[in-house]
Amino acid sequence: MNWVFQQDNAAVHNARLTKDFFRENNITLLDHPECSPDLNPIENIWGWMAREVYKNGHQFQTVDALHEAIFITWSNVPTSLLETLASSMPKRIFEVINKNSGATHY
């Protein structure tokens, strides 16, 4: 299977070590504008997960407890959220084009 990896080209993702890893492992990168969360729905999922994990001001006493909460939350991402984000892509792209790559409401 031919996989293409998407990242936002932020400086932290463009470190020489990272680039070397992708090259050495023959990983194809999607050409993507720098720092454009508008086009990466995973940013919305991270936000949803953070709100779920820390819902009602929940604090964790151990790293293991936080780790468990994150994995439980990840395994319970609603299918409807994934479908909504996937179906929003044409609108996201249209808005980015219309804003000349400026900020969008996404």
Rosetta blueprint (number, residue, H / E / L):
1 M L
2 N L
3 W L
4 V E
5 F E
6 Q L
7 Q L
8 D L
9 N L
10 A L
11 A H
12 V H
13 H H
14 N H
15 A L
16 R H
17 L H
18 T H
19 K H
20 D H
21 F H
22 F H
23 R H
24 E H
25 N L
26 N L
27 I L
28 T E
29 L E
30 L L
31 D L
32 H L
33 P L
34 E L
35 C L
36 S L
37 P H
38 D H
39 L H
40 N L
41 P L
42 I H
43 E H
44 N H
45 I H
46 W H
47 G H
48 W H
49 M H
50 A H
51 R H
52 E H
53 V H
54 Y L
55 K H
56 N H
57 G H
58 H L
59 Q L
60 F L
61 Q L
62 T L
63 V H
64 D H
65 A H
66 L H
67 H H
68 E H
69 A H
70 I H
71 F H
72 I H
73 T H
74 W H
75 S H
76 N L
77 V L
78 P L
79 T H
80 S H
81 L H
82 L H
83 E H
84 T H
85 L H
86 A H
87 S H
88 S L
89 M H
90 P H
91 K H
92 R H
93 I H
94 F H
95 E H
96 V H
97 I H
98 N H
99 K L
100 N L
101 S L
102 G L
103 A L
104 T L
105 H L
106 Y L
